[in-house]
Amino acid sequence: MISKFEKRNILISFVLCLITGVTIYVLDNYFQVQAEWGIESSPYLSLAKAFHYITTPLLILAVGFIIKSHIALKIKNLDKMFTKKKKSGLFLCIGLVLLIFSGQSLLIITSETIRELVIYFHLGIGLLMGLALIRHLRR
């Protein structure tokens, strides 16, 4: 069982990651500005990315605090693994790993086509994790 403090830390850090991530997507795609040399990204995009880069380690750290006391304990009981709460929790664990790898990939991929696919994958997994977290916490 996780404490209220741990639950609150995960929820706050996840919401911050979600807000900053969606803000990055919106600023990058819908708020481009005309500059002297052509169309440029929003001047606030760098700030949104900086906040996202700060909040994501907080989420990873918050999940790290409950690995031994909550996640590992639940995974040990694989015979009861297919309850609704455990399915959403398992999706959250797998989703976090996918988000970490896709987020790091976005920093190093240079091909625009592959980068665009990874962006949509990262955004989609992040939004699905938001729904899974709500479902997981409500049960």
N, C-alpha and C positions, 0 to 999 in steps of 0.2 A: 504494500500500500504506500502511496506517495503522500507526503504531507501537503497541507494547503500552501505552504511557502513554495515548495517545488512545483506544484500545479500552477500557481500564480506566475512563477518565473517562466515556465514553459509557455504559458498562454500569452504573457506580455511580450516575450521575445519573438514568438511566432507571429503575433499580430503586427509587431514592428517590422519584421522581415516581409510579411505580406504587403503591408502598406508601402514600404519603400520599394519593393519589387514591382508592384503595379504602377507606382509613380514613375519608375524608370521607364517602363514600357510605354506609358502614356506620353511622357515628355519626349521620348525618343521617336515616337511615331506620329504624334499629333501636334506637337508644339515646336516645330522647326521654324527658324526665323530667317528672313532674308538679310544677308550681310553684304558687305562690299564685294566679296569674291564669290557670292552665290549663297545657296541655302546651307545653313549651319544648324547644328543641334541647339536646343534650348540652353541658355546660360545656366539654368538650374539643374541640368542633367548631371553635371559633375558632383554637385552637392547631394543629389539624390543617391548617386552611386556610392559616394563616401559614407552616407548614413547606412546604406544597405551592407557595405563591407564591414561596418562596425557592428551592426545588429546580428548578422549571420553567425559570427563566432559566439555571441551570447546565447543563441538558440542551441548551438552544438554543445556548449558548456552546460546549459540547463538540462539537456537530454543526458549528457554525461553523468550528471549527478544522480539520475535515477536508473542508470544501467544495471547496477548490482541489486539495488533494493526493489526494483519493479520489473524491468524488462527481462533480465536474466531469469528471474524467478518465474515469470509467466511462460517463458520459452521452455523451461524445464518440464512443464506439464503439457507436453505435446499431445497427449491423449485427449485433453479437453481443449484443444487448440481452435476448434471451429465454432466457438461461440461468437456472437456478433461483436462483442467488445474486443475479443482477442483478434478477430479479423481486422478490425479497424486499427488496432494497435500494431499489428504486423505490417499493415499497409503503411502506417506512419513511419515505422523503422526503415522499411525498404525505400519509401519515398524520400526520407531524409538522406539516405546514402545516394540515391539518384540525384537529388538536388545538389549535394556537395560535389559530386563528380561533374554534373552538367554545368554548375556555376564556375568551377575551376576551368572547365573546358572553354567556356566563353572568354576567358582571359587569354587563351593561347591559340585559339583557332583563327586562322587567317582567311580561309575560304569563305566568301560571303554566303554562298548557298548553304554550306554545312552550318555556318554560324546561325543563319536564320532558322534552320531546322532545330538546332539546339536551343535557341531562344524560345521558340514555341513549345518545345518539350519541357524546358525549365519552367516556363510560365504555367503550362497545363498541369504539371505535377504539383507545383506550388498551390494552385487553386484547388486541386483535388485533395491535397493534404489539409487545406483549410476546412473543407467539408468533412473529411475523415476525423479531424481533431474535434470538431463540434459534435459529431456522432459519438466519438469515443468518450468525450467528457459528459455527455448527457446520459449515458447508460450507467 
